[in-house]
Amino acid sequence: MTCTGRPDPLEITCIDGQQPWPIGVDNRGLEPGRNYFKTSEGTVFYNAAPLGAAANDDAIGLTAACAPGMYVAAVSPSGRLDSGDLLQLSRVADGRLVQAASPVSLPGVLTALWAQPDQTSAVVVTHDVRAGRYDAFQTTISCSR
């Protein structure tokens, strides 16, 4: 439901239905009763992030010293109780993301992800709930494989 109005005099009008959110990605808005968005093609996504230094904390833009172009490192839940979140690397090609490597299982649940100022590496912080500890490490895109 979307409501608009004015405070003086108080006047509110509400309409039923989904509205796209202004998040930089074409979408149909939040799915009713869910916490995700859908594109007009039906692709489900939970967030959107700009591909630059001002990216948010669970999807960031990176560059590789050995390869041209922009990459995106994003974290998603593994869906398994016995493993941590997944760190996924994609390459930006023609305005779309293309998987660039197999996902890496993190040693816990992501608590922070940020690119270094030069965007060639990132800091990843996870929380291992079972062990009761936090781990932090730095990651880069390897071109040796």
Number of C-alpha atoms within 10 A of each C-alpha: 9 10 9 9 11 9 7 6 7 7 9 10 9 10 9 8 10 14 13 15 13 9 12 9 15 14 21 17 18 17 13 11 6 7 10 13 23 18 14 12 9 10 9 13 13 10 13 15 18 15 16 14 15 12 16 18 16 19 23 25 27 27 19 16 14 10 11 8 12 17 25 23 22 18 24 17 16 17 10 8 8 8 15 22 21 21 21 18 23 20 20 16 11 7 7 9 14 14 14 15 12 11 18 14 17 21 18 22 22 24 14 15 23 23 26 13 9 10 19 16 19 21 14 21 19 20 19 16 12 8 8 7 10 15 15 14 10 13 11 16 19 10 9 5 3
